[in-house]
C-alpha cells in the first residue's frame, strides 16, 4: 500500500474488517459515502481528492 501500511493495518485504522477492505480494493464491494470519507480521512486526503478524476 502506498501509505506504508498493510491492508490489515489500514483496515484496523479505518475500523473495517480486512476482508471488507480487500473487497473494496478489488471492486467486490461498493463503499458508502461514509466509508469513503473514513478512507480519505485515514489517508489524510481531502474528500474532494477521492473524486477528482471522475
C-alpha positions in Angstrom: 0.0 0.0 0.0 1.3 3.5 -0.9 0.8 4.7 2.7 3.3 2.1 4.0 0.6 0.2 5.9 -0.5 -3.4 5.3 -4.1 -3.9 4.2 -4.8 -5.3 7.7 -3.2 -2.2 9.4 -5.2 0.1 7.2 -8.4 -1.7 7.8 -7.9 -1.6 11.5 -7.1 2.2 11.3 -10.4 2.7 9.5 -12.4 0.4 11.8 -13.2 -2.0 8.9 -12.7 -5.7 8.5 -9.7 -6.7 6.4 -12.0 -8.8 4.2 -14.2 -5.7 3.5 -11.1 -3.7 2.6 -10.0 -6.5 0.3 -13.4 -6.4 -1.4 -13.3 -2.6 -1.8 -9.8 -2.8 -3.3 -10.8 -5.4 -5.8 -14.1 -3.9 -6.7 -16.1 -6.6 -5.0 -17.8 -4.1 -2.6 -19.2 -0.6 -3.2 -18.4 1.5 -0.1 -20.9 4.0 1.1 -20.1 7.7 1.1 -19.5 7.4 4.9 -16.9 4.7 4.2 -15.3 6.7 1.5 -15.0 9.6 3.9 -13.4 7.3 6.5 -10.9 6.0 3.9 -10.0 9.5 2.8 -9.5 10.7 6.4 -7.3 7.7 7.2 -5.2 8.6 4.1 -5.1 12.2 5.1 -6.7 13.2 1.8 -9.5 15.8 1.3 -12.6 14.0 0.2 -12.6 16.0 -3.0 -9.3 14.3 -4.0 -11.0 10.9 -3.9 -13.5 12.1 -6.6 -11.1 14.4 -8.5 -10.6 12.2 -11.6 -14.1 11.0 -12.0 
